[in-house]
Amino acid sequence: MRIIVFILLVVVAASSTTLTSCSSGPATFCDTACNNDTLRYTLDHPDKPFVAIGIKNCLPDTITWSHNRLIAKRKLTFSSLTGEDVHLNKNFIRHYIKDTSYAWLIFNDCVKGQGYLVKIPFNKTDNIFRKNSAFNSLDPKFSVAENLVAYTDKGNMFIEEMSTGKKAIMTFGQQIDIDYNDMHDKVDSVNVTSEKAWAKVKIDNEWKVIEQKITLK
C-alpha cells in the first residue's frame, strides 16, 4: 500500500512540474498553434476577387490574389510583404477588398504583436503598399475606426480611408525612438476616427496626450 501511495505522489509531482513548465513560457499576442489551412478572403462581386494566404510549416508562405477578368493570378512570397517570417492567427487578420481595384490586409504577428498593413492592387501598374508600423485595432489598446488604417513613421501618425484612399496626418511634434516590435514602450494607446486622431506617447520619458481634429482628403 505504501508503495502504491509513493508512486501516486511521484506521478502527481511529475505532472505538476510539467504543467508549471508549460505555463511559464512567454506570453504571446495571440495563439500560435500550428494550422496549415489556406486562408482565403473573397468579395461578393461578379468578378469574384479573392486573396489567399498559403501556409507551410505553420508559417504564411505565399499570397495569391486575382479575379475572373485577370489572365493570370498574382503571387508573391508572403515574407516579401513583411520583410521577415510572421506567425498568423486567422482571428487576428482583417481584410477589405475594393471590387477589382485592390485589397487591404491588416494583421499582427502573434509572437511580437507587431502590426502590419498591406495594400495590394489587382493590376500590375500600381505599387504594393506595405507597412510594418501599423496601429491595428486587433491590439486592444489601439482603437481605429473600421473603415480606416493608421500607421507611423516615428514622427507622425498617418491615417487612410480604405474605401476612398483619402488621407490625413497627425504629427507627434518630434521623432520618437519607437521600436515597431514593442510599440507600447513608446505608444501606450491610440484612438482614431474620421474626425479626430488621439495618441498617448512617451516623449522625453514623459507620457503625453496628443490629439488633433482631422479631415480626410
Phi, psi and omega per residue, in radians:
M1 nan -0.754 3.122
R2 -1.082 -0.657 3.140
I3 -1.111 -0.741 -3.130
I4 -1.103 -0.794 3.126
V5 -1.062 -0.737 3.130
F6 -1.066 -0.773 -3.140
I7 -1.079 -0.756 3.128
L8 -1.061 -0.730 3.126
L9 -1.106 -0.700 3.115
V10 -1.104 -0.755 -3.140
V11 -1.104 -0.783 3.125
V12 -1.081 -0.758 3.132
A13 -1.090 -0.745 3.135
A14 -1.109 -0.719 3.130
S15 -1.111 -0.739 3.139
S16 -1.086 -0.719 3.123
T17 -1.098 -0.745 -3.135
T18 -1.105 -0.788 -3.134
L19 -1.109 -0.721 3.126
T20 -1.088 -0.732 -3.132
S21 -1.078 -0.731 -3.106
C22 -1.203 -0.697 -3.036
S23 -1.419 -0.183 -3.083
S24 -1.570 0.028 3.117
G25 -1.197 2.832 -3.113
P26 -1.138 2.480 3.119
A27 -1.237 2.557 3.105
T28 -2.000 2.807 -3.113
F29 -1.114 -0.681 3.085
C30 -2.625 2.938 -3.055
D31 -1.050 2.252 -3.123
T32 -1.839 0.330 3.123
A33 -0.974 2.416 -3.060
C34 -1.196 2.313 3.056
N35 -2.551 2.094 -3.091
N36 -1.756 0.246 3.116
D37 -1.308 2.421 3.078
T38 -1.131 2.383 3.072
L39 -1.678 2.152 -3.041
R40 -2.225 2.320 -3.125
Y41 -2.191 2.315 -3.049
T42 -2.309 2.961 3.069
L43 -2.307 2.404 3.071
D44 -1.281 1.652 -3.014
H45 -2.633 2.557 -3.119
P46 -0.941 -0.563 -3.109
D47 -1.618 0.019 3.029
K48 0.886 0.998 3.062
P49 -1.156 2.580 -3.136
F50 -2.635 2.807 2.976
V51 -2.317 2.328 -3.140
A52 -2.285 2.341 3.093
I53 -1.924 2.011 3.112
G54 -1.482 2.329 -3.112
I55 -1.883 2.378 3.114
K56 -2.438 2.257 -3.118
N57 0.916 0.730 3.045
C58 1.336 -0.022 -3.104
L59 -2.085 2.591 3.055
P60 -1.094 2.217 -3.014
D61 -1.874 -0.814 -3.104
T62 -2.400 2.772 2.991
I63 -2.250 2.292 -3.112
T64 -2.200 2.381 3.094
W65 -2.541 2.557 -3.066
S66 -3.003 -3.117 2.959
H67 -2.694 3.051 -2.966
N68 -1.149 -0.362 -3.119
R69 -1.622 -0.058 3.065
L70 -1.485 2.395 3.141
I71 -1.194 -0.718 -3.119
A72 -2.281 2.595 3.079
K73 -1.256 2.593 3.034
R74 -1.624 2.448 -3.049
K75 -2.612 2.426 3.086
L76 -2.489 2.795 2.931
T77 -1.241 2.470 -3.063
F78 -1.144 -0.626 -3.113
S79 -1.148 -0.322 3.080
S80 -1.236 -0.307 3.080
L81 -1.546 -0.543 -3.045
T82 -1.823 -0.333 -3.113
G83 1.493 -0.145 3.141
E84 -2.884 2.943 3.073
D85 -1.203 2.449 3.070
V86 -2.259 2.727 3.082
H87 -1.812 2.130 -3.086
L88 -1.871 2.696 2.982
N89 -2.300 2.222 -3.040
K90 -1.014 -0.395 3.124
N91 -1.453 -0.091 -3.141
F92 -2.096 0.693 3.063
I93 -2.348 2.311 3.000
R94 -2.057 2.732 3.109
H95 -2.499 2.748 3.009
Y96 -2.520 2.157 3.124
I97 -1.953 2.119 3.129
K98 -1.692 1.636 -3.092
D99 0.656 -2.139 3.097
T100 -1.889 0.399 -3.109
S101 -1.551 -0.974 -3.086
Y102 -2.851 2.978 3.081
A103 -2.376 2.491 3.016
W104 -1.829 2.444 2.942
L105 -2.138 2.308 -3.103
I106 -2.201 2.089 -3.062
F107 -2.704 2.830 3.075
N108 -2.147 2.528 3.028
D109 -1.255 2.260 -3.044
C110 -1.233 -0.424 -3.114
V111 -1.452 -0.876 -3.059
K112 -1.660 -0.389 -3.074
G113 1.464 0.002 -3.097
Q114 -1.079 2.388 -3.101
G115 -1.648 2.436 -3.132
Y116 -2.225 2.603 2.993
L117 -2.261 2.410 3.069
V118 -2.421 2.258 3.031
K119 -2.066 2.016 -3.062
I120 -2.004 2.110 3.109
P121 -1.379 2.601 3.079
F122 -1.373 -0.437 3.063
N123 -1.453 3.001 -3.114
K124 -1.786 0.077 -3.100
T125 -1.638 -0.590 3.123
D126 -1.431 2.607 3.141
N127 -1.373 2.642 2.999
I128 -1.361 2.330 3.121
F129 -1.802 2.264 -3.119
R130 -2.507 2.413 3.110
K131 -2.434 2.416 3.088
N132 -1.900 0.414 -3.069
S133 -2.309 0.735 -3.007
A134 -1.525 2.523 2.939
F135 -1.691 1.652 -3.082
N136 -1.744 2.463 3.115
S137 -1.181 -0.106 3.007
L138 -1.101 -0.436 3.026
D139 -1.528 2.135 -3.047
P140 -1.076 -0.292 3.131
K141 -1.652 -0.045 3.093
F142 -1.987 1.917 3.137
S143 -1.841 1.966 3.136
V144 -2.230 2.252 -3.116
A145 -0.913 2.569 -2.987
E146 -1.044 -0.484 -3.107
N147 -1.568 0.036 -3.048
L148 -2.071 2.790 2.891
V149 -2.189 2.703 -3.136
A150 -2.529 2.515 3.134
Y151 -2.705 3.018 -3.089
T152 -2.304 2.754 2.969
D153 -2.007 0.329 -3.133
K154 1.463 -0.213 3.089
G155 -2.123 -0.259 -3.077
N156 -2.538 2.813 2.939
M157 -1.924 2.199 3.121
F158 -1.822 2.354 -3.094
I159 -2.175 2.419 3.113
E160 -2.455 2.424 3.047
E161 -1.500 2.124 -3.002
M162 -1.111 -0.640 -3.030
S163 -1.368 -0.431 -3.052
T164 -2.059 -0.372 -3.058
G165 1.424 0.059 3.095
K166 -1.177 2.528 -2.991
K167 -2.282 2.821 3.013
A168 -2.631 2.810 -3.136
I169 -2.348 2.427 2.928
M170 -2.123 2.232 -3.128
T171 -1.578 2.564 3.032
F172 -1.490 -0.148 3.133
G173 1.620 -0.361 3.105
Q174 -2.898 2.918 3.076
Q175 -1.268 2.395 3.120
I176 -2.057 2.382 -3.104
D177 -1.352 1.311 -3.086
I178 -1.564 2.259 2.987
D179 -1.638 1.984 -3.074
Y180 -1.113 -0.346 3.051
N181 -1.355 -0.243 -3.080
D182 -2.519 1.069 -3.054
M183 -0.946 -0.718 -2.996
H184 -1.221 -0.158 3.049
D185 -1.156 -0.559 -3.118
K186 -2.093 -0.384 3.122
V187 -2.146 1.796 -3.084
D188 -1.213 -0.822 -3.063
S189 -2.805 2.753 3.055
V190 -2.425 2.715 3.051
N191 -2.497 2.058 -3.038
V192 -2.242 2.218 3.008
T193 -2.175 -3.103 3.129
S194 -1.246 -0.245 -3.105
E195 -1.933 -0.393 -3.026
K196 -2.594 2.522 3.023
A197 -2.060 2.430 -3.090
W198 -2.455 2.439 3.101
A199 -2.631 2.518 3.009
K200 -1.901 1.933 -3.019
V201 -2.197 2.700 3.112
K202 -1.681 2.018 3.125
I203 -2.147 2.162 -3.095
D204 0.915 0.778 3.087
N205 1.138 0.293 3.057
E206 -2.177 2.390 3.094
W207 -1.351 2.228 -3.140
K208 -2.271 2.514 3.076
V209 -1.683 2.222 3.092
I210 -2.083 2.246 3.100
E211 -2.482 2.667 -3.057
Q212 -2.757 2.401 2.987
K213 -1.259 2.452 -3.101
I214 -2.223 2.731 3.027
T215 -2.249 2.070 3.116
L216 -1.324 2.201 -3.133
K217 -2.731 nan nan
